[in-house]
Amino acid sequence: METSKKRESSISSFDRSKSYWNEAIPQTSPFPTLAENLETDVVIIGGGLAGVSTAYCLSKAGKKIVLVEDGNIGSGETGHTTAHLVTALDDRFTHFVKLFGKEDTRLILQSHQAAIDFVEKTVKEEKIDCQFSRLPGFLFRHPSDDKEVLTDEFDAATEAGLELKILDRIPGMMNNQEACLEFPDQAQFHPLLYLHGLCKAIEKQGGKIYTNTHAAIINADGIITEDGWIIKADDIVVATNSPVNDLVTIHLKQNAFRTYVIAGPVEKDSVPHALWWDTGDHDVNKDFPPYHYVRLFPFNDESDLLISGGEDHPTGDLPKEDHNEATRFQRLESWTREHFPLKEITYHWSGQVMEPVDSLAFIGKNPMDKENVYIITGDSGTGMTHCTIGGLLICDLIMGIDNPWERIYRPSRMTFSSSPVFFRSLMRGIKGLLTATPGDDRVKELEAVNPGEGKICQIDGHRCGVYNDPHGAMNIVSAKCTHLGAALHWNDAEKSWDCPWHGSRFAPDGQVINGPANRNLPLYTLSDEIPLERKGE
């Protein structure tokens, strides 16, 4: 067997469905790839909203910063969000009061309010044209949920400091005349336009940004890139959705979920500009009821773009009744058409949500690491505000400024009163790790994998993931996640290999798409002389 020294790393080679947001930004990166050794005050790994917000806050505070991103700015989960900026938190105030108590729940609310205010203020100060707007949000009960869910949430949110209204019917929705809660002063924006606006401000403040630069080694001294360039730094911030520098600790305290999005035109002004959320379908899954979230965006003179998301499930773990991930898109379309006058679907994409044990992000010093290594992870479905909170809090920590949020967001915390559902999900992941061959007993040979399919196969004693592209070319990779060796699952809708334990995802040719894995899957090729030859890793 031979191993090539290096395989080209480019997320753009992965055939992922593009979100609507991608159309408004350059297709080629305006930022260079790192090609020299550097020294800086702070190095930030990750070019999504968490990393860029942190870089902006620190550079504005006078720190010398370098930000590296292994794809393009916003090419990760920030570019696959629906960009709600909310205080109507996904996991509900009733849940937070039970876990954290009333005082800490008020702090949690205040942090999300501060995040929205910060975005609004920054948009004005930096003159960022990203269609930021304030608007109301409406929370309504899914028919499968308890009848008291809205009144309980009203009481808990009001006590935390929100001023809510109970409405007799849901504005803007068809075929649903039930009551709802109105959350005032929510917000929305175009996430990638905002992100690129922050990047321009960072460069004006002297910060440096490098894209297509993979941090292969991360430690308390800085980073070493895949090409061997070294960045030495006093402080290190890992903002990669799921932290790629952490092997076990944080990954035992959060799980990864896939979430799905469709978008299409509706007649201009036929639907009010607002946000909508239901409380989740408890008939599908009582432990993790998949819920729906909807917003509008200005599209053209005749239409607005309706953006509808939901139908979440644990990454790499679909129920038996779902044939593949495409089933979730179909369900989402049916639900959306039932409630909104959607003309057609012009965009579809999916994203990854990290769900912490107690539904609150992990922001601060990385557990069991040196004091100068920080992480931001655990968006819990409210990534836009959690990422912004991350930038504000990490900046204060590095600058030595006391922040009342430090204690509640500290990554070393463990909430023992958290739901047993989390631990059942953890056991599901451990089972996946120990599984010899997840699988499909019908697939025993390469010939059984049709063009466009991906399946797990046994080849010459090796457990492999095989993807037969539409042109008949075979991509054969190791079927073990490079993070902790869990057995991978083929995501047919997104054409990716997904890890059911901690949410790592890989392109058909094994390139890392999502951490915590920080190494590509070994890629193999078939030859006449050697049945299975390692091509690179």
C-alpha positions as CSV (number, residue, x, y, z in Angstrom):
1,M,0.0,0.0,0.0
2,E,1.1,3.5,-0.8
3,T,0.1,6.7,1.0
4,S,0.4,10.1,-0.7
5,K,2.0,12.9,1.3
6,K,-1.0,15.2,1.0
7,R,-4.5,15.3,-0.4
8,E,-5.9,18.6,-1.5
9,S,-8.3,20.0,1.0
10,S,-11.2,22.0,-0.3
11,I,-14.7,22.0,1.1
12,S,-15.9,23.4,-2.2
13,S,-15.4,20.0,-3.8
14,F,-18.2,18.7,-1.7
15,D,-21.5,18.7,-3.5
16,R,-23.5,20.2,-0.6
17,S,-26.8,21.9,-1.3
18,K,-26.2,25.6,-1.2
19,S,-28.3,27.9,1.0
20,Y,-29.9,31.1,-0.3
21,W,-27.4,33.2,1.6
22,N,-24.5,32.0,-0.6
23,E,-25.8,33.9,-3.7
24,A,-25.0,37.3,-2.2
25,I,-21.3,36.7,-1.5
26,P,-18.2,36.1,-3.8
27,Q,-17.8,32.5,-4.9
28,T,-14.0,32.9,-4.6
29,S,-12.5,34.0,-1.2
30,P,-11.3,37.6,-1.0
31,F,-8.9,36.5,1.7
32,P,-5.5,34.9,1.2
33,T,-4.3,31.4,2.3
34,L,-1.6,31.5,5.0
35,A,1.9,31.2,3.5
36,E,4.2,32.4,6.3
37,N,4.9,32.0,10.0
38,L,3.3,34.6,12.3
39,E,3.2,35.8,15.9
40,T,0.1,37.4,17.3
41,D,-1.8,38.2,20.5
42,V,-4.8,35.9,19.7
43,V,-5.3,33.2,17.0
44,I,-8.9,32.3,16.3
45,I,-9.8,29.1,14.5
46,G,-13.1,29.2,12.6
47,G,-14.6,31.7,10.2
48,G,-18.2,31.5,11.2
49,L,-20.2,34.0,13.3
50,A,-18.6,32.8,16.6
51,G,-15.0,33.2,15.3
52,V,-15.6,36.4,13.4
53,S,-17.5,38.0,16.2
54,T,-14.7,37.2,18.6
55,A,-12.1,38.6,16.2
56,Y,-14.1,41.8,15.7
57,C,-14.5,42.3,19.5
58,L,-10.8,41.6,20.3
59,S,-9.4,43.7,17.4
60,K,-11.7,46.6,18.4
61,A,-10.4,46.2,22.0
62,G,-6.8,46.7,20.7
63,K,-5.7,43.1,20.4
64,K,-3.6,41.9,17.5
65,I,-5.5,39.0,16.0
66,V,-5.2,36.3,13.3
67,L,-8.2,34.3,12.2
68,V,-7.9,31.1,10.1
69,E,-10.7,29.2,8.4
70,D,-10.2,26.0,6.5
71,G,-12.9,26.8,3.9
72,N,-14.3,30.3,3.1
73,I,-15.8,32.8,5.5
74,G,-19.2,31.5,6.5
75,S,-18.9,28.2,4.6
76,G,-19.7,26.2,7.7
77,E,-22.9,26.3,9.7
78,T,-23.3,30.1,9.7
79,G,-24.0,29.9,6.0
80,H,-26.6,27.1,6.6
81,T,-28.6,28.8,9.3
82,T,-32.0,30.6,8.9
83,A,-30.6,33.5,10.9
84,H,-33.2,34.1,13.5
85,L,-32.0,36.5,16.3
86,V,-34.2,35.6,19.2
87,T,-34.9,35.8,22.9
88,A,-37.6,33.1,22.3
89,L,-35.1,30.4,23.1
90,D,-35.6,26.9,21.5
91,D,-35.4,25.0,24.8
92,R,-38.0,27.3,26.5
93,F,-37.8,29.3,29.7
94,T,-39.8,26.6,31.6
95,H,-36.8,24.3,31.0
96,F,-34.2,26.9,32.0
97,V,-35.9,27.7,35.2
98,K,-36.0,24.0,36.2
99,L,-32.3,23.6,35.5
100,F,-30.8,26.9,36.4
101,G,-33.2,28.7,38.7
102,K,-34.9,32.1,38.3
103,E,-31.8,34.3,38.8
104,D,-29.6,32.5,36.3
105,T,-32.5,32.3,33.8
106,R,-32.7,36.1,33.9
107,L,-28.9,36.2,33.1
108,I,-29.4,33.9,30.2
109,L,-32.2,36.1,28.8
110,Q,-30.1,39.2,29.3
111,S,-27.2,37.7,27.4
112,H,-29.4,37.0,24.4
113,Q,-30.9,40.4,24.5
114,A,-27.4,41.9,24.7
115,A,-26.4,39.9,21.6
116,I,-29.3,41.2,19.5
117,D,-28.5,44.8,20.7
118,F,-24.9,44.3,19.8
119,V,-25.7,43.1,16.3
120,E,-28.0,46.1,15.7
121,K,-25.4,48.6,17.1
122,T,-22.6,47.0,15.0
123,V,-24.7,47.1,11.8
124,K,-25.2,50.9,12.3
125,E,-21.6,51.7,13.4
126,E,-19.9,49.7,10.6
127,K,-22.6,50.5,8.0
128,I,-23.2,46.9,7.2
129,D,-26.0,46.4,4.6
130,C,-27.4,43.0,5.7
131,Q,-31.1,43.7,5.9
132,F,-31.2,43.7,9.7
133,S,-34.7,44.3,11.0
134,R,-36.6,44.1,14.3
135,L,-39.9,42.2,14.1
136,P,-42.2,40.1,16.3
137,G,-42.0,36.4,16.8
138,F,-44.9,34.0,17.4
139,L,-44.7,30.7,19.4
140,F,-47.6,28.4,18.9
141,R,-48.5,24.9,20.2
142,H,-48.1,21.8,18.1
143,P,-51.3,19.8,18.3
144,S,-49.4,16.9,19.9
145,D,-48.1,19.1,22.8
146,D,-49.6,19.7,26.2
147,K,-52.4,22.2,26.2
148,E,-50.8,24.2,29.1
149,V,-47.4,24.6,27.3
150,L,-48.1,28.2,26.2
151,T,-49.4,29.4,29.6
152,D,-46.5,27.8,31.4
153,E,-44.0,29.4,29.0
154,F,-45.7,32.8,29.3
155,D,-45.3,32.6,33.1
156,A,-41.7,31.5,33.0
157,A,-40.6,34.0,30.4
158,T,-42.5,36.9,32.0
159,E,-40.8,36.2,35.4
160,A,-37.4,36.1,33.6
161,G,-38.1,39.7,32.4
162,L,-39.8,39.4,29.0
163,E,-42.9,41.3,28.1
164,L,-45.1,38.9,26.2
165,K,-48.6,39.0,24.8
166,I,-51.1,36.1,24.4
167,L,-52.9,36.4,21.1
168,D,-56.2,34.6,20.2
169,R,-54.8,33.5,16.8
170,I,-51.6,33.2,15.0
171,P,-50.9,36.1,12.6
172,G,-50.0,35.2,9.0
173,M,-50.7,31.4,9.2
174,M,-53.3,29.5,7.3
175,N,-55.4,26.7,8.8
176,N,-54.3,27.4,12.3
177,Q,-56.6,29.5,14.5
178,E,-55.1,28.6,17.9
179,A,-53.7,31.0,20.4
180,C,-50.0,31.9,20.4
181,L,-47.4,33.9,22.4
182,E,-46.0,37.1,20.8
183,F,-42.4,37.8,21.5
184,P,-41.6,41.5,20.7
185,D,-38.2,42.9,19.5
186,Q,-36.9,39.7,17.8
187,A,-34.7,40.3,14.8
188,Q,-33.4,38.8,11.5
189,F,-30.6,39.6,9.0
190,H,-28.6,38.2,6.1
191,P,-25.9,36.2,8.0
192,L,-23.2,36.2,5.3
193,L,-23.5,39.9,4.5
194,Y,-23.2,40.6,8.2
195,L,-20.2,38.3,8.5
196,H,-18.4,39.9,5.5
197,G,-19.1,43.3,6.9
198,L,-17.5,42.3,10.2
199,C,-14.5,41.0,8.3
200,K,-14.0,44.4,6.6
201,A,-14.1,46.1,9.9
202,I,-11.6,43.6,11.4
203,E,-9.1,44.3,8.6
204,K,-9.5,48.1,9.1
205,Q,-8.6,47.5,12.7
206,G,-5.5,45.7,11.7
207,G,-6.7,42.1,12.1
208,K,-5.5,39.4,9.6
209,I,-7.9,36.8,8.0
210,Y,-6.7,33.7,6.2
211,T,-9.1,31.2,4.4
212,N,-8.5,27.8,3.0
213,T,-6.0,27.4,5.9
214,H,-6.5,24.2,7.9
215,A,-5.3,24.2,11.5
216,A,-3.9,20.7,11.7
217,I,-2.4,21.0,15.2
218,I,-3.8,23.3,17.9
219,N,-2.3,23.7,21.4
220,A,-1.5,26.3,24.0
221,D,1.3,27.8,21.9
222,G,-0.8,28.4,18.8
223,I,-1.4,26.4,15.7
224,I,0.5,24.5,12.9
225,T,-1.3,24.5,9.6
226,E,-1.6,21.5,7.3
227,D,1.0,23.1,5.1
228,G,3.4,23.5,8.1
229,W,3.1,27.2,8.8
230,I,3.2,28.2,12.4
231,I,1.1,30.9,14.2
232,K,2.4,31.6,17.7
233,A,-0.2,33.3,20.0
234,D,-0.7,34.3,23.6
235,D,-4.3,33.1,23.5
236,I,-6.1,30.6,21.3
237,V,-9.8,30.5,20.5
238,V,-11.4,27.5,18.9
239,A,-14.7,28.5,17.3
240,T,-15.4,25.6,14.9
241,N,-19.0,24.7,15.8
242,S,-17.8,21.5,17.4
243,P,-14.4,22.0,18.9
244,V,-11.8,20.2,16.9
245,N,-9.1,20.6,19.6
246,D,-11.0,18.6,22.2
247,L,-10.9,14.8,22.0
248,V,-13.5,13.8,24.6
249,T,-14.5,16.2,27.3
250,I,-16.9,18.5,25.6
251,H,-18.2,15.9,23.2
252,L,-19.5,13.9,26.1
253,K,-21.7,16.8,27.1
254,Q,-23.4,17.6,23.8
255,N,-24.9,15.9,20.8
256,A,-25.2,16.8,17.1
257,F,-28.5,17.1,15.2
258,R,-29.3,17.6,11.6
259,T,-31.9,20.3,10.7
260,Y,-33.5,20.9,7.3
261,V,-34.5,24.1,5.5
262,I,-36.6,24.8,2.4
263,A,-37.2,28.3,0.8
264,G,-39.4,29.6,-2.0
265,P,-41.3,32.7,-3.1
266,V,-44.6,33.9,-1.7
267,E,-46.6,36.8,-3.0
268,K,-45.3,40.2,-1.8
269,D,-46.9,41.3,1.5
270,S,-49.2,38.2,1.5
271,V,-47.5,37.1,4.7
272,P,-46.5,39.6,7.5
273,H,-42.8,39.9,8.2
274,A,-42.4,38.0,11.4
275,L,-40.8,34.8,12.9
276,W,-42.8,31.7,13.7
277,W,-42.0,28.6,15.8
278,D,-44.1,25.6,17.0
279,T,-43.4,23.6,20.1
280,G,-42.5,20.4,18.3
281,D,-44.2,17.2,17.2
282,H,-44.3,14.9,20.3
283,D,-45.9,12.1,18.3
284,V,-42.7,11.7,16.2
285,N,-40.3,11.8,19.2
286,K,-41.3,12.7,22.8
287,D,-37.7,13.1,23.8
288,F,-36.6,15.3,20.9
289,P,-39.8,16.6,19.3
290,P,-38.8,18.0,15.9
291,Y,-40.2,21.5,15.6
292,H,-40.6,24.1,12.8
293,Y,-39.3,27.7,12.4
294,V,-40.2,30.1,9.7
295,R,-39.2,33.6,8.5
296,L,-39.4,35.9,5.5
297,F,-36.7,37.7,3.5
298,P,-37.1,40.5,0.9
299,F,-36.6,38.7,-2.5
300,N,-37.8,40.9,-5.4
301,D,-40.5,43.4,-6.4
302,E,-43.1,40.7,-6.7
303,S,-42.2,38.2,-4.0
304,D,-40.8,37.6,-0.6
305,L,-38.8,34.5,0.2
306,L,-40.4,32.2,2.8
307,I,-37.7,30.3,4.7
308,S,-38.9,27.3,6.6
309,G,-36.8,24.9,8.7
310,G,-37.1,22.0,11.1
311,E,-37.6,18.2,11.2
312,D,-34.4,17.7,13.3
313,H,-33.0,14.3,14.2
314,P,-29.7,13.1,15.7
315,T,-26.9,13.2,13.1
316,G,-26.4,9.8,11.5
317,D,-29.4,8.3,13.2
318,L,-32.6,8.3,11.2
319,P,-35.7,6.3,12.4
320,K,-36.4,3.1,10.5
321,E,-39.5,4.7,9.0
322,D,-37.4,7.3,7.2
323,H,-35.9,5.9,4.0
324,N,-33.2,8.6,3.9
325,E,-32.6,12.3,4.8
326,A,-34.7,13.4,1.8
327,T,-37.8,12.2,3.8
328,R,-37.3,15.1,6.2
329,F,-37.3,17.6,3.3
330,Q,-40.6,16.1,2.1
331,R,-42.2,16.4,5.6
332,L,-41.0,19.9,5.9
333,E,-42.5,20.8,2.5
334,S,-45.9,19.3,3.4
335,W,-46.0,21.1,6.8
336,T,-45.0,24.5,5.2
337,R,-47.6,24.2,2.4
338,E,-50.3,23.5,4.9
339,H,-49.7,26.7,6.8
340,F,-48.2,29.2,4.3
341,P,-48.9,30.1,0.6
342,L,-45.6,28.8,-0.7
343,K,-45.5,28.8,-4.6
344,E,-42.5,26.6,-5.2
345,I,-39.3,25.5,-3.6
346,T,-36.3,27.2,-5.1
347,Y,-33.7,26.4,-2.4
348,H,-33.1,23.6,0.1
349,W,-30.3,22.9,2.5
350,S,-29.5,21.5,5.9
351,G,-27.4,22.5,8.9
352,Q,-26.0,21.0,12.1
353,V,-27.1,22.0,15.6
354,M,-25.0,21.1,18.7
355,E,-27.3,20.4,21.6
356,P,-25.6,20.6,25.0
357,V,-26.7,18.5,28.0
358,D,-28.4,21.5,29.6
359,S,-29.3,23.4,26.4
360,L,-26.9,26.2,27.1
361,A,-23.7,27.0,25.0
362,F,-20.2,26.2,26.3
363,I,-18.2,29.5,26.1
364,G,-14.9,30.0,27.9
365,K,-11.7,28.1,28.9
366,N,-11.4,24.7,27.4
367,P,-11.7,22.0,30.2
368,M,-8.5,20.0,31.0
369,D,-6.4,22.4,28.9
370,K,-4.1,25.3,29.5
371,E,-5.6,28.6,30.8
372,N,-5.1,30.4,27.5
373,V,-7.2,28.0,25.3
374,Y,-10.9,29.0,24.8
375,I,-13.8,27.4,23.0
376,I,-17.2,28.4,21.7
377,T,-19.7,25.6,21.0
378,G,-23.2,24.3,21.8
379,D,-25.5,26.6,19.8
380,S,-28.6,24.7,20.9
381,G,-30.7,26.0,17.9
382,T,-30.0,29.7,18.7
383,G,-26.7,29.9,17.0
384,M,-26.8,33.6,15.9
385,T,-27.2,34.9,19.5
386,H,-25.0,32.2,21.1
387,C,-22.2,33.0,18.6
388,T,-22.5,36.7,19.3
389,I,-22.5,36.0,23.1
390,G,-19.4,34.0,22.5
391,G,-17.6,36.9,20.9
392,L,-18.5,39.3,23.7
393,L,-17.7,36.9,26.5
394,I,-14.4,35.6,25.1
395,C,-13.3,39.2,24.5
396,D,-13.9,40.1,28.1
397,L,-12.2,36.9,29.4
398,I,-9.0,37.6,27.4
399,M,-9.1,41.3,28.3
400,G,-9.5,40.5,32.0
401,I,-12.9,42.1,32.3
402,D,-15.4,40.6,34.7
403,N,-18.5,39.4,33.0
404,P,-21.6,38.0,34.8
405,W,-22.2,35.5,32.0
406,E,-18.8,33.7,32.6
407,R,-20.2,31.4,35.3
408,I,-23.3,30.2,33.5
409,Y,-21.5,29.5,30.2
410,R,-18.3,28.0,31.5
411,P,-17.5,24.8,29.6
412,S,-16.4,22.9,32.7
413,R,-19.9,22.9,34.2
414,M,-22.0,19.8,34.5
415,T,-25.7,20.0,35.2
416,F,-26.6,16.7,36.9
417,S,-30.3,17.5,36.8
418,S,-30.3,17.5,33.0
419,S,-32.7,15.3,31.1
420,P,-32.0,11.5,31.1
421,V,-32.8,11.8,27.3
422,F,-29.2,13.2,26.9
423,F,-27.7,10.1,28.5
424,R,-29.8,7.8,26.4
425,S,-28.5,9.7,23.3
426,L,-25.0,9.3,24.6
427,M,-25.5,5.5,24.9
428,R,-26.8,5.5,21.3
429,G,-23.4,7.0,20.3
430,I,-21.4,4.5,22.3
431,K,-23.4,1.7,20.6
432,G,-22.5,3.2,17.3
433,L,-18.8,3.3,18.3
434,L,-18.8,-0.4,19.1
435,T,-20.8,-1.6,16.1
436,A,-18.7,-3.7,13.8
437,T,-20.7,-3.0,10.7
438,P,-23.7,-0.7,10.8
439,G,-25.8,-2.0,8.3
440,D,-27.2,-3.1,5.3
441,D,-26.9,-6.9,5.0
442,R,-27.8,-6.6,1.3
443,V,-24.6,-4.8,0.5
444,K,-21.7,-7.2,0.3
445,E,-19.8,-6.3,-2.8
446,L,-18.9,-3.2,-4.7
447,E,-21.1,-4.2,-7.6
448,A,-24.1,-3.7,-5.4
449,V,-23.4,0.1,-5.1
450,N,-25.2,1.8,-7.9
451,P,-24.2,5.2,-9.4
452,G,-25.2,8.0,-6.9
453,E,-25.4,5.6,-4.0
454,G,-23.2,5.4,-0.8
455,K,-23.1,2.3,1.4
456,I,-21.0,0.4,3.9
457,C,-19.1,-2.6,2.3
458,Q,-16.6,-5.2,3.4
459,I,-13.7,-5.1,1.0
460,D,-10.7,-7.4,1.5
461,G,-11.4,-7.5,5.2
462,H,-11.7,-3.7,5.5
463,R,-14.9,-2.0,6.6
464,C,-15.3,0.8,4.0
465,G,-17.7,3.5,3.0
466,V,-18.3,3.3,-0.7
467,Y,-19.7,6.1,-2.8
468,N,-20.3,5.5,-6.5
469,D,-20.6,8.9,-8.1
470,P,-23.0,9.6,-11.0
471,H,-20.2,9.0,-13.5
472,G,-19.3,5.6,-12.1
473,A,-16.2,6.6,-10.2
474,M,-15.8,4.9,-6.8
475,N,-14.8,6.9,-3.7
476,I,-13.8,4.3,-1.0
477,V,-13.0,5.6,2.5
478,S,-12.6,4.1,5.9
479,A,-16.0,3.8,7.6
480,K,-14.6,4.8,11.0
481,C,-14.7,8.4,12.1
482,T,-11.3,9.8,12.6
483,H,-12.3,11.4,15.9
484,L,-13.0,8.4,18.1
485,G,-13.6,5.6,15.6
486,A,-17.4,5.5,15.5
487,A,-19.1,3.7,12.6
488,L,-20.3,6.2,10.0
489,H,-23.7,6.5,8.3
490,W,-24.3,7.6,4.7
491,N,-26.4,10.7,4.4
492,D,-28.0,10.3,1.0
493,A,-29.7,13.7,0.8
494,E,-26.4,15.6,1.5
495,K,-24.0,13.0,0.0
496,S,-21.9,12.8,3.1
497,W,-20.6,10.3,5.7
498,D,-22.1,11.3,9.1
499,C,-20.9,10.2,12.6
500,P,-23.8,9.3,14.9
501,W,-21.7,9.9,18.1
502,H,-20.4,13.5,18.0
503,G,-21.6,14.8,14.6
504,S,-18.5,14.8,12.5
505,R,-19.2,14.8,8.8
506,F,-17.1,13.9,5.8
507,A,-17.5,14.5,2.1
508,P,-17.7,11.4,-0.2
509,D,-14.0,11.5,-0.7
510,G,-13.4,11.6,3.0
511,Q,-12.6,15.3,3.5
512,V,-13.8,16.8,6.8
513,I,-16.9,18.9,6.6
514,N,-17.8,19.2,10.3
515,G,-15.7,18.6,13.4
516,P,-14.9,17.5,16.0
517,A,-12.9,15.3,13.6
518,N,-9.8,17.2,12.5
519,R,-8.4,14.6,10.0
520,N,-9.8,13.4,6.7
521,L,-10.9,9.8,6.3
522,P,-8.3,7.5,4.7
523,L,-9.2,7.3,1.0
524,Y,-8.7,4.1,-0.9
525,T,-8.6,3.0,-4.6
526,L,-8.9,-0.4,-6.3
527,S,-6.2,-1.8,-8.6
528,D,-5.6,-5.1,-10.3
529,E,-2.3,-5.7,-8.5
530,I,-3.4,-4.7,-5.0
531,P,-7.0,-5.3,-4.1
532,L,-7.2,-2.3,-1.8
533,E,-4.6,0.4,-1.9
534,R,-4.6,3.4,0.4
535,K,-4.5,6.6,-1.7
536,G,-4.1,9.2,1.0
537,E,-5.4,10.4,4.3
